[in-house]
Amino acid sequence: MMHQQRLRRPGIRAVLFDSAGTLIRPSDPGARLGRDLEDILRRHWPAAPIEELPHAFRSGAAMLERAQRFGTWEGYCRCVLAELGIGRPPQSLLDELIAADPNPVQPFPDVPTTLRGLHERGLPMAVVTDSLATAESLRASYEQIGLRGYFRYFAVAGEVGCRKPDPAIYRAASEALGVPPRHTCYVDDNADLVAAAVSLGYRGLALCRTGTPTQPDLPYVSALDEILAHINGA
C-alpha cells in the first residue's frame, strides 16, 4: 500500500527510475570482475599478485566513493591494477578488463508488470543510474531481459559526468523525455536521493521493500507495482 502522503494522480506525465536496487538487483563490480580478472591477469601479466585482489577491489570501491565526479569503469579497472603493482598496464590488458560487463542484470519480479502498466498509461520513462556501465552497455543488458523498450533514455553517471544527487543527472533524463520536473516522478530505493529530486522540483516516491524510508515525510511504497494505483497518465 501507499504510505504517508499520496502522490496526486493528476499531473504526472513521466517517470524516472533508479536502476540497481529499484528495477534490478544490485551487483558488486568487484565480485563480477573477480570471476574474470584472475584468468585475464594470468594471460596478460603472469607475475601479478593474485592474492592481493580483495584489497585491490576495496581500494577501487573507495576511489569511486571519494570521487566528486563519478569515476568511470575504466578508472575503477586502473585503480585495481595499480593496487596490484600494474601502474602502466598494457593496452590489451586494459581493453579486456574494460570489456568485462560490470552490471549483470536481474530484474525484481514486480518490475515487468509495473513498467507495462505505466507504458499502457502513456507515460514515458527513463533510467537514472550511477552505473559504471556505458549507456550502450546498459541498454543492451535491459534488452536481454526484455525491458529495453520501455525506456526512452538512460542517464548514466559515467557519461553525464556526475552522479546522484547532482541536479544535472536528473535533468538530463527529464529533458530527454521533454517533461518538466513538476510533472515527473522520480522513483528510487534510496530515500535520500528521492528527497534530492524533490528539492529540485520533481515529484518523488521512495521504494522501501523492507522497513521504512530514512526520510519520513516522503511518500513510499513497499513494492514497485503499488505505484500503478497512484500514477495515471496525463
N, C-alpha and C positions, 0 to 999 in steps of 0.2 A: 504494500500500500504506500501511497504518497505520505510523507511525514513532514511535519512543520507546515509552513505556508505552502499553498498550492501555486503551481505555475498558472498564470492566467491563460486560458485556452486561446483567445484571440491574439493576433499579433505576431506569433512565432511563425516565421516563414523559412527558416533554415536551421540546421542542427550541425554543430561541430562536436566531434568525438575525440577524446584521447584514445590512444591505441592500446599499449600494454597495460593490463590491469582493468581495462574498461571493455574493449572489444576482444582482445586476445590475451591469452595467459602470458604473464611476463616471463622473460628469459634472461639469463645471465650471460653476457657476451663472453666472459672468461670461461664459463663452463662449456659453451659451444665451441669456442676456439680451442680449448684444451683437448677436445676429441680429435682435432686435426693437426695441432701445432707440432706435436712430437714427431709425427711422420714427416711433416714439411721440413722441420729443422734437421732431421737426420739426413734428408736428401740434399739440403742446401748448405747446412752448417753443422757437420758431424760433431764438432767439438763443443757445441752448445751445452750448458749445464742444465739438463732436463729436470734435475731435482729442484731447481730454483723456480720452476714455473708457477707454483702457487703464490710465491712472493711477488713475482712479476705481474701476475694478474691483479693482485691487490694494489700494486703501485699504479697500474693502468687505470683502475677504477678511481683511485684517489686523484689522479691527474684530471679526470673528467669532472670530478666533484669540485675541484678547485677552480676550474676554468670559468671565467666570467662570460666568455663567449663559448659556445658549445664546441667541444673538441670533436674532431671527425673520427671515423672508424680508422682511417689511416694513421691519425695521431695516436690512437689507442694502440695500434699494432706497433708503431715506432717506439712507444713508451715501454711496452712489454719486451721488445727486442733489446732496447737499451739496458733494461734491468738484467738481461741475460748476458750483457757484455758485448752486444752486437750494435754498436753505435752507428755504424755505417753499413747497413745491410745491403747485399747485392740486390739489384732491382728485381731479379727473378724471384727472390725470396719474398720481398715486399709485395710484389704483384700477386703472388699466390695467397698470401695472408689476406690482402685486401679483397680478393675474390671470394673468400670464405663468407658464408651467409651468417651474420651475427644475430639475425632475428627470425628463427624458425617460427612459423605462425600456427597457432592452435586457438580457434575461437571459443569463447564461452558458449554454452548450449543455448542461452536465450538471445544470442546476437542475431542469427539469421531472421528469426521471426520479427524482431524489433526493426531491423533495417527494412525488411519487406513491408511492414506496416507503415513506416514513415514514407517510404517510396510511394506507396499507394495513395497516401495523403498529398502527394505532390511536393514534398519537402526536399530541397537539395541538401546534400550532406558533404562534409569534408572531414578529413582526419588531421588532427594537430598533434604532432608527436616529437618527443626528444630522441627518437630512434637514431642509432648510429648508421643505419642503412641509408642509401640514397632513395629518393622518391621513386626512381625507376625500379629499384630492387623491392621496395615495399609494395608498389603496385603489383609486381609480379607475384609476390607472396600472397597478397589478397586475391589475386586471380586464381591461384592454385586452390584456394578454399571456397571459391565461388562468390566472393563478396566484393570484388573489384568494381563491378558495375554499379554499385550503389553510391559510389563516391565520385564527385566531380573533381576533387582536388585533394592532394596530400601535402600539407605544410610540414616539412621535415626540417628539424633544427639544423642539421648539418648543412643544408642547402640555403635555408632562410638566413642563417648566420647568427642565430640566437636560440635560446631555449626558454621554455616557460619558466617564470611568468612575464618575460619580456613582452610588452604590448605588440611588438612587430609580428610575432609568430601567430597570434590570434588574428590580427588584422589581415595578414597575408591570406588566411583561409576565408574570412568573411568577404574580403574584397574580391577574391576569386569567384565566390558564389554570387556576387553582386547584391548582397543583402546587408543592410546596416546593422551594427551591433544590437540596437534596441529591438530588432526583430529576429535576432539569432540566439539560440540556446546553446550553451557550452556544457558538455557532459564529461565528467572525469571522476575517477575513483579517488583522486587526491582533492579533498575539500579546499585546501589552501589555494590550489590552482583554479578552482571554480570561483572562489572569493576574489581572486585576482582578476578573472574575467568580468565578474560583476562590477568591480571597481572601474572597469573600462567601458561600462555601459551595456554589457551583454546580459542576457538572461542566463541564470546558472542553475545547474542541477547536479548535486553530488550523488555518486553511486556508492552505496555502502553495503556490500554483500554480507559483511559481518559487522556488528556493532553499530555505532552512531558516528556522525561526522565530527571532525575537530572544530568545525565552525557551526555552532548550534543554531544560528539564525538562517542557515541555508536550507532550502527545500531539498529533500533527498529521497531516494528510492532504495529498496533492498534488492531489487532485481531489475535488470535493464528493461525488460518488456513491460514493466509497470508504467513507463512513461507514455505508452500508447494511449492510455486512458486520459492523459492530461495534455497532450500536444496534438492539436489538429492543424491541418493545412490552412492557409490563409483563405 
